[in-house]
């Protein structure tokens, strides 16, 4: 989102992939999920742009923090990511023990 903010315009997934140094296919897989967050919008399935009036203050604060204390921002984002991974792992583990009904029972 900081890349989109700096660009000030919509960027194609190819342009974003180059800027972020990730594969275009990887970026394409997460573009819909990111757009569902409401921070950005997916345009014609191949470009992302920030939604105006949405999350601007938070993105500006993140940009400022990245400029002044990038390690702090990375720590916070990493902590959030790890919590999501742990939550997904716990849910998957719990689902493995669910008793499923057999057809006809």
C-alpha positions in Angstrom: 0.0 0.0 0.0 2.9 2.3 0.6 4.1 1.7 -3.0 0.6 2.6 -4.3 0.5 5.7 -2.1 3.9 6.8 -3.3 2.9 6.2 -7.0 -0.3 8.3 -6.5 -2.1 6.3 -9.2 -3.3 2.8 -10.0 -0.5 0.3 -10.8 -0.7 -2.9 -12.8 0.1 -6.1 -11.0 3.2 -6.4 -13.2 4.4 -2.9 -12.1 3.7 -3.8 -8.4 5.4 -7.1 -8.7 8.5 -5.4 -10.0 8.5 -2.8 -7.3 7.9 -5.3 -4.5 10.2 -7.9 -6.1 7.7 -10.7 -6.0 6.3 -12.9 -8.7 3.4 -11.6 -10.6 1.5 -14.9 -10.1 2.0 -14.6 -6.3 0.7 -11.0 -6.4 -2.3 -12.0 -8.5 -3.3 -14.7 -6.0 -3.4 -12.2 -3.1 -4.8 -9.2 -5.0 -8.4 -10.2 -4.5 -7.9 -10.8 -0.8 -6.2 -7.4 -0.4 -9.0 -5.8 -2.4 -11.5 -7.5 -0.1 -9.9 -5.7 2.8 -11.4 -2.4 1.5 -8.0 -0.6 1.4 -7.5 -1.0 -2.4 -9.6 -1.8 -5.3 -8.9 -4.2 -8.1 -9.4 -2.7 -11.5 -10.1 -5.0 -14.4 -8.4 -7.8 -12.6 -4.9 -6.5 -13.4 -4.4 -3.2 -11.5 -4.7 -2.0 -7.9 -5.3 1.5 -6.6 -5.9 2.9 -3.2 -9.5 3.6 -2.4 -9.7 7.3 -1.8 -11.0 8.4 1.6 -10.4 4.9 3.0 -7.6 4.2 5.5 -5.7 7.4 4.4 -4.7 8.4 7.9 -3.5 4.9 8.8 -1.5 4.5 5.6 0.1 7.9 6.2 1.0 6.9 9.7 2.5 3.6 8.5 4.5 5.6 5.8 5.8 8.0 8.4 6.7 5.1 10.8 8.4 3.3 7.9 10.5 6.4 7.2 11.5 7.0 10.8 11.5 3.5 12.4 11.3 0.8 9.7 12.3 -2.0 12.1 9.4 -1.2 14.4 6.9 -1.4 11.6 8.3 -4.6 10.4 8.2 -6.1 13.9 4.5 -5.1 14.3 3.6 -6.5 10.9 5.5 -9.7 11.5 3.8 -10.2 14.9 0.4 -9.7 13.2 1.3 -12.2 10.5 2.5 -14.8 13.0 -0.7 -14.5 15.0 -2.7 -15.1 11.8 -0.6 -18.2 11.0 -0.9 -19.6 14.5 -4.7 -19.1 14.4 -5.0 -20.8 11.1 -2.8 -23.7 12.3 -4.9 -24.1 15.5 -8.1 -24.1 13.4 -6.7 -26.7 11.0 -5.6 -28.9 13.9 -9.0 -28.6 15.6 -10.7 -29.5 12.3 -8.7 -32.6 12.0 -10.5 -34.0 15.1 -14.0 -33.1 14.2 -16.3 -36.0 14.0 -18.0 -36.1 10.6 -21.2 -37.9 10.0 -21.2 -40.7 7.5 -23.8 -40.6 4.8 -26.9 -42.5 5.9 -26.3 -42.0 9.6 
